[in-house]
Amino acid sequence: MKYIMFLGTSSNAGKTLTVAALCNILSKRGYRVTPFKSQNMSLNSYTTKNNEEMSIAQFMQAEAAGIEPSCHMNPILLKPKGEFTSQVIMHGKPAGDMEFDVYQDKFRDTAIKAIDESLEILKKDYDIAVMEGAGSPAEINMYDKDIANMYMARITDADVILVADIDQGGVFASIVGTYVLLPEEDQKRIKGIIINKFRGNADVLESGIKKVEEITKIPIIGIIPFDEKLNLPEEDSASLTEHQFSKNEKINIGTLRLPKISNFTDIDPLDFEPDVGIKMMDIWDTSTDIDALVIPGTRNTIEDLIELEKIGAFEYIKEMSKEVPIVGICGGYQMLTNKLFDKKHKESDKSVTEGIGLIDAKTEFGLVDKVITQSYGTVCSENSMGVNQGIKVTGYELHEGITELKTAKPLIKIASGYGNNPNKDYDGAIQGNVCGTYFHGIFHNFEFRRSFTDMLRQKKGLEPLGFEFDGFDDNKRVNYDRLGQLFSNNVDMTFFDNLLK
């Protein structure tokens, strides 16, 4: 298998999208190409068809390549939980919560073995691996322990392309600084440099490019312009600022930006609904100009719930529920129940925590191992969300708590999955103007999403749109192709042709 690796001069330089772009291009040329990231730290994850957890970034890159996502494209996933601790996901399954030092000192060899195993598995099906690094390869304080950057380039003998973000300023210094801090053997692995997210006339960069090439002896093979029209899944919560609500939108859906928010791509499809805008709301925001409120997932339900209670957000959410629909997804669903029990202290040092209390149910942690599964079923209860009984829905579940309903009615009859409780066949709950579900991706279901937004439209005196056109799914494929075209139009593709000879 041939290996090409994109490393960045910093986090958010554009590695994820450049990998996706090259995967898209090469797959269209007939190559069997796979994305790969040995170790990813992310709060946005996805469940594969084999019920394995992987980063949303490698899922997106696989989609761009037109192939089925696999946990072997991301053998190690680190999900930060706070206090220098992360949940370690290895080959799609939890390997435990580990402090940084414990992971580096005691788990590193196990992680390397898992990475090697995944590469061997991918070799059976693919000719090319387009690999992504993590952060910067020049973190000299931890260079000898880094298994996501130059270590991977060395063990695979990969050709490396360095990606630099000009939008943040200091692009030439970041390129040269990264190069200079690398050992000579790793400097030689860098075959090309890409300047990313450029705005303006590229001619102004000519003298800087000439100087960088003189210092590094490495060609700058492309200058990729910033494309504000691209809309693809992101794994970094900083990307939530991209959800810009326009005052011209007729329907305003608020989404709480929880302190430990995760799986925030759940709200992406709502951005593609006509006349709908997403308003990202800080937890102390008490706006009343919203037509619905979404409480998303979180990497720590109880800690975020305590923070909401501390600042008085409980009362705000309760008051809003009298006027607008409230939708909780995974951790957001758990928060809406009466009480949360954590006797084994999986989430905090508190055994019992008061919930918001809008869904008559209780949630308990520590009774089951982490649920990782793709799920599907049908809406089974009449509800105020505008969604008819019998509508089919799919999603993916990633949760450690279970929820037992009291007077609240279940939302979904499960055909496959886990849902609220291992002894029942239902997921979620509906009570008055409030609903919750463990199904991540619930709004990715076109009929569910459109029913919900049509209900909001009618409340605002707008005509419903019905189910003729799903702009979100069509837009994803268009954007993957647009990304590939943007890359090929602005990067020297003969450079890659020569690498693949």
C-alpha positions in Angstrom: 0.0 0.0 0.0 1.2 3.5 -0.9 1.1 6.1 1.9 0.6 9.9 1.5 0.4 11.9 4.7 -0.9 15.4 5.4 0.6 17.1 8.4 -0.3 20.6 9.7 1.7 23.4 11.0 -1.0 23.7 13.7 -4.4 22.3 14.7 -7.2 23.4 12.3 -4.7 24.0 9.4 -7.0 22.0 7.1 -5.6 18.5 7.3 -9.0 16.8 7.6 -10.4 18.4 4.5 -7.2 18.0 2.4 -7.3 14.3 3.2 -11.0 14.2 2.2 -10.3 16.1 -1.0 -7.5 13.8 -2.2 -9.6 10.7 -1.2 -12.4 12.0 -3.3 -10.1 12.7 -6.3 -8.3 9.4 -6.2 -11.4 7.3 -5.8 -12.8 8.9 -8.9 -9.7 8.0 -10.8 -10.3 4.4 -9.9 -7.8 3.9 -7.0 -8.8 1.9 -4.0 -8.1 4.6 -1.4 -8.8 4.8 2.3 -8.3 7.6 4.8 -6.3 6.9 8.0 -5.6 8.6 11.2 -3.7 6.6 13.8 -4.9 8.6 16.8 -7.5 11.2 16.9 -8.7 13.3 19.8 -12.3 14.3 19.2 -15.7 14.7 20.8 -17.5 14.1 17.6 -17.8 10.4 16.8 -19.8 8.0 14.7 -21.0 4.4 15.0 -20.1 2.1 12.0 -22.4 -0.6 10.7 -20.4 -3.1 12.8 -21.3 -1.1 15.9 -17.8 0.4 16.4 -17.0 4.0 17.4 -14.8 6.1 15.2 -14.1 9.8 14.7 -16.6 11.8 12.6 -13.6 13.2 10.6 -12.5 9.8 9.3 -16.2 8.9 8.7 -16.5 12.0 6.5 -13.3 11.2 4.7 -14.6 7.7 3.9 -17.8 9.2 2.6 -15.8 11.6 0.4 -14.0 8.5 -1.0 -17.3 6.7 -1.5 -16.4 3.8 0.8 -17.8 2.2 4.0 -16.4 3.8 7.2 -14.4 1.4 9.4 -12.9 1.8 12.8 -9.6 0.7 11.3 -9.4 4.1 9.6 -9.1 5.5 13.1 -7.8 2.7 15.4 -7.3 5.0 18.4 -9.9 7.6 19.4 -9.4 9.8 22.5 -12.5 11.5 23.9 -11.6 14.1 26.5 -13.6 14.0 29.7 -11.8 16.7 31.7 -9.1 16.8 34.4 -6.5 15.5 31.9 -8.5 12.3 31.4 -9.8 10.8 28.2 -11.9 7.8 27.3 -9.7 5.7 25.1 -11.5 3.9 22.2 -9.4 1.2 20.5 -10.7 -0.6 17.4 -14.1 1.0 18.0 -14.5 -0.2 21.6 -13.9 1.4 25.0 -10.5 0.5 26.5 -11.0 2.6 29.6 -10.6 6.2 31.0 -7.0 7.2 31.3 -5.1 10.2 32.5 -2.6 11.6 30.0 0.5 10.3 31.7 -0.9 6.8 32.2 -1.9 6.6 28.5 1.6 7.8 27.4 3.6 5.6 29.8 1.6 2.5 30.1 -0.8 2.2 27.1 1.4 3.5 24.2 2.7 0.1 23.2 -0.8 -1.3 23.2 -1.9 1.6 21.0 0.9 1.1 18.5 0.0 -2.6 18.2 -3.6 -1.7 17.5 -2.4 0.8 14.8 -0.3 -1.9 13.2 -3.2 -4.3 13.2 -5.5 -1.8 11.5 -3.0 -1.0 8.8 -2.6 -4.7 8.0 -6.4 -5.1 7.7 -6.7 -2.0 5.4 -3.9 -3.3 3.2 -6.1 -6.2 2.1 -8.7 -3.9 0.6 -6.9 -0.7 -0.4 -4.0 0.4 -2.6 -3.5 3.9 -1.1 -3.8 5.3 2.4 -4.2 9.0 2.7 -3.1 9.7 6.3 -3.8 12.6 8.6 -1.6 13.8 11.3 -2.7 15.5 14.6 -2.0 19.0 15.7 1.6 19.8 14.8 4.4 17.4 14.1 6.9 19.8 15.7 5.7 19.5 19.4 9.3 19.0 20.6 8.2 18.5 24.2 6.5 15.2 23.3 8.2 14.3 20.1 9.5 11.0 21.3 6.0 9.9 22.4 3.9 11.2 19.5 2.3 8.3 17.5 0.1 10.5 15.3 2.6 12.4 13.1 6.1 11.7 12.0 6.1 8.3 13.8 3.5 7.2 11.3 5.4 8.7 8.4 8.5 6.7 9.4 6.8 3.3 9.9 4.9 3.6 6.6 7.7 5.4 4.7 5.0 7.9 3.7 5.5 11.0 1.5 4.5 14.0 3.6 2.7 17.2 2.6 2.8 20.0 5.1 -0.4 22.1 5.3 -0.3 25.7 6.6 -3.3 27.9 7.5 -2.7 31.4 6.2 -6.0 32.7 7.6 -4.5 32.8 11.1 -1.5 34.9 10.0 2.2 34.1 10.2 2.0 31.4 7.6 5.6 31.6 6.4 7.0 31.6 10.0 4.8 28.6 10.8 6.1 26.6 7.8 9.8 27.4 8.4 9.4 27.0 12.2 7.8 23.5 11.8 10.5 22.5 9.3 13.4 23.7 11.5 12.2 22.0 14.6 12.0 18.6 12.9 15.0 16.2 12.9 16.8 16.0 9.6 15.5 12.6 8.7 12.0 13.8 9.1 12.6 17.1 7.2 13.5 14.9 4.2 10.1 13.2 4.3 8.3 16.4 3.5 7.9 16.5 -0.3 5.6 19.4 -0.7 3.8 22.3 1.1 0.2 23.6 0.7 -0.9 27.0 1.9 -4.5 26.8 2.9 -7.5 29.1 3.4 -6.1 32.0 1.3 -8.2 35.1 0.6 -7.2 37.5 -2.1 -4.7 37.7 -4.9 -2.0 34.9 -4.6 0.5 37.1 -6.4 1.2 38.9 -3.1 2.7 35.7 -1.7 5.3 35.3 -4.4 8.3 36.7 -2.5 7.4 34.8 0.7 7.0 31.6 -1.2 10.4 32.0 -2.9 12.1 32.6 0.5 10.4 29.6 2.1 11.5 27.4 -0.8 15.1 28.6 -0.5 15.2 27.8 3.2 13.5 24.5 3.1 14.3 23.3 -0.4 10.7 22.0 -0.5 8.3 23.2 -3.2 5.0 24.9 -2.4 2.7 22.9 -4.5 -0.6 24.7 -4.0 -2.4 27.7 -2.6 -6.0 26.7 -1.7 -8.5 29.6 -1.5 -10.9 29.9 1.4 -14.3 28.7 0.2 -17.1 30.0 2.5 -19.7 27.9 0.6 -18.2 24.6 1.6 -20.4 22.9 4.3 -19.1 19.7 5.6 -19.1 17.9 9.0 -16.5 19.2 11.5 -14.9 17.5 14.5 -13.8 20.6 16.4 -16.3 22.5 18.6 -14.7 25.7 17.4 -16.5 25.0 14.1 -19.8 25.7 15.9 -19.2 29.4 15.2 -19.9 28.5 11.5 -23.6 28.2 12.4 -24.3 31.9 11.7 -28.0 32.8 12.3 -29.3 35.3 9.9 -32.0 37.8 10.9 -33.5 37.1 7.5 -34.4 33.5 8.6 -38.1 33.1 9.5 -37.6 30.2 12.0 -34.9 30.3 14.7 -33.8 27.0 16.4 -31.7 27.6 19.5 -29.0 25.1 20.4 -27.4 25.1 23.8 -23.6 25.3 23.6 -23.0 23.1 26.6 -19.5 23.4 28.3 -18.7 19.8 27.3 -20.8 19.6 24.1 -20.2 16.6 21.8 -21.6 15.1 18.6 -22.8 18.6 17.6 -23.1 17.4 13.9 -26.6 16.3 15.0 -27.8 19.8 14.3 -26.2 20.2 10.8 -29.2 19.0 8.8 -31.4 21.8 10.3 -29.1 24.3 8.6 -30.3 23.1 5.2 -34.0 23.5 5.9 -35.4 26.5 4.0 -36.1 29.5 6.2 -34.4 27.9 9.2 -31.5 29.3 11.1 -29.5 27.8 14.0 -28.7 30.1 16.9 -25.9 28.7 19.1 -26.7 29.8 22.6 -24.3 30.1 25.5 -25.8 28.4 28.6 -26.5 31.8 30.3 -28.4 33.1 27.2 -32.0 33.7 28.0 -33.2 34.6 24.5 -36.9 34.3 23.9 -36.7 34.8 20.1 -36.4 31.1 19.4 -39.0 28.8 17.9 -37.5 25.6 19.3 -34.6 24.6 21.6 -32.2 21.7 21.1 -30.1 20.4 24.0 -27.3 18.3 22.4 -25.0 15.6 23.5 -22.2 16.1 26.1 -19.1 14.2 27.1 -20.3 14.6 30.8 -24.0 14.9 31.4 -23.9 15.4 35.1 -21.1 18.1 35.2 -22.9 20.1 32.5 -26.2 19.6 34.3 -24.8 21.0 37.5 -23.4 24.0 35.6 -26.9 24.6 34.1 -28.5 24.5 37.5 -25.9 26.7 39.0 -26.5 29.6 36.6 -30.3 29.3 36.7 -30.8 27.8 33.3 -33.3 25.2 34.6 -35.9 27.8 35.1 -35.2 29.3 31.6 -35.6 25.9 29.9 -38.8 25.1 31.9 -40.3 28.5 30.9 -39.4 28.0 27.3 -41.0 24.6 27.3 -44.4 26.2 27.8 -43.9 28.1 24.5 -41.7 26.1 22.2 -40.7 22.5 21.6 -37.6 21.2 23.5 -35.6 18.4 22.0 -32.8 16.6 24.0 -30.4 14.3 22.3 -28.4 11.7 24.3 -26.9 13.7 27.2 -29.5 16.4 26.5 -32.2 13.8 26.9 -30.8 12.6 30.1 -30.7 16.1 31.5 -34.4 16.5 30.9 -35.3 13.6 33.2 -36.2 13.9 36.9 -33.1 12.5 38.6 -29.8 11.1 37.5 -28.1 8.3 39.6 -24.4 7.7 39.4 -23.6 5.4 42.3 -20.4 4.1 40.7 -19.3 7.7 40.0 -18.9 7.2 36.3 -19.6 10.9 35.6 -19.0 12.8 38.8 -18.5 12.4 42.6 -22.2 12.9 43.1 -24.4 9.8 43.6 -27.7 11.6 42.8 -28.3 14.8 40.7 -31.5 16.6 40.1 -32.5 16.8 36.5 -34.5 19.5 34.8 -37.6 17.4 35.3 -39.5 18.0 32.1 -39.6 14.3 31.3 -41.0 12.0 34.0 -38.2 9.4 34.0 -34.9 8.6 35.8 -31.5 8.0 34.3 -28.9 5.8 35.8 -25.2 5.3 35.0 -22.9 2.4 35.7 -25.5 -0.4 35.1 -24.3 -1.3 31.5 -21.1 -1.0 29.5 -21.0 1.8 26.9 -23.7 1.3 24.2 -22.2 1.6 20.7 -24.7 0.7 18.0 -26.5 1.8 14.9 -30.2 1.7 15.5 -33.5 2.0 13.7 -37.2 1.9 14.5 -40.5 3.8 14.1 -42.0 6.7 15.9 -44.6 5.1 18.2 -46.4 7.9 20.1 -48.5 10.8 19.2 -46.5 13.9 19.9 -46.4 17.7 19.7 -43.3 17.6 17.4 -45.3 17.3 14.3 -43.9 13.8 13.6 -46.6 11.2 12.8 -46.6 7.7 14.3 -45.1 5.1 11.9 -42.3 7.4 10.5 -39.1 5.3 10.2 -36.0 6.6 11.8 -32.3 5.6 12.0 -29.5 6.8 14.2 -26.5 5.7 16.2 -26.2 5.4 19.9 -23.2 6.2 22.1 -24.2 6.3 25.8 -23.4 4.8 29.2 -26.6 5.7 31.0 -30.0 4.0 30.7 -33.4 5.8 31.2 -36.5 4.3 32.8 -39.8 6.0 31.9 -42.6 6.7 34.4 -45.5 8.6 33.0 -43.7 9.8 29.9 -44.4 7.9 26.7 -41.7 6.4 24.6 -40.8 8.1 21.3 -39.4 5.3 19.2 -40.3 1.6 18.9 -36.9 0.0 18.3 -36.4 -2.7 15.6 -32.7 -2.8 16.2 -30.7 -1.0 18.8 -30.6 -0.4 22.5 -32.5 2.7 23.5 -33.7 3.5 27.0 -33.2 0.1 28.7 -32.0 -3.4 27.9 -35.3 -4.9 29.1 -37.6 -2.8 26.8 -37.9 -2.2 23.1 -38.2 1.6 23.1 -36.1 4.7 22.8 -36.6 8.2 24.0 -39.6 9.9 25.5 -42.3 12.4 24.7 -44.1 14.5 27.3 -46.0 17.5 26.3 -43.8 20.0 24.4 -40.6 18.1 25.3 -39.0 15.0 23.7 -35.7 13.2 24.1 -33.9 10.4 22.3 -30.6 8.4 22.4 -30.5 8.4 18.6 -27.7 10.6 17.4 -28.5 11.7 13.9 -32.3 11.9 14.5 -32.5 15.1 12.4 -30.6 13.3 9.6 -33.8 11.5 8.9 -35.5 13.6 6.3 -39.1 12.8 7.1 -38.6 13.3 10.8 -36.7 16.5 10.3 -39.1 18.0 7.7 -42.2 17.0 9.8 -40.6 18.9 12.7 -39.7 22.0 10.7 -43.1 22.0 8.9 -44.7 22.0 12.3 -42.6 25.1 13.2 -43.5 26.7 9.8 -47.2 26.3 10.4 -46.9 27.8 13.9 -45.3 30.9 12.2 -48.1 31.0 9.6 -45.8 29.6 6.8 -46.8 26.9 4.3 -45.5 23.4 5.0 -42.9 22.2 2.4 -43.7 18.4 2.5 -41.3 15.7 1.5 -40.3 16.3 -2.1 -36.7 17.3 -1.7 -34.0 16.6 0.9 -31.4 19.3 0.5 -29.1 17.9 3.1 -28.2 14.6 1.6 -27.9 16.1 -1.9 -25.7 18.8 -0.5 -23.2 16.5 1.1 -22.3 14.8 -2.1 -22.2 18.1 -3.9 -19.8 19.4 -1.3 -17.5 16.4 -1.4 -17.2 16.9 -5.1 -16.8 20.6 -4.7 -14.0 20.0 -2.2 -12.2 17.7 -4.6 -12.5 20.2 -7.4 -11.2 23.0 -5.2 -8.2 21.0 -4.4 -7.4 19.8 -7.9 -7.9 23.3 -9.3 -5.4 24.9 -6.9 -2.8 22.2 -6.3 -0.2 20.7 -8.7 -1.8 17.3 -9.4 1.2 16.2 -11.4 3.0 16.2 -8.1 0.7 13.5 -6.8 0.8 11.6 -10.1 4.6 11.4 -9.6 4.2 10.2 -6.0 1.9 7.4 -7.1 4.2 6.1 -9.9 
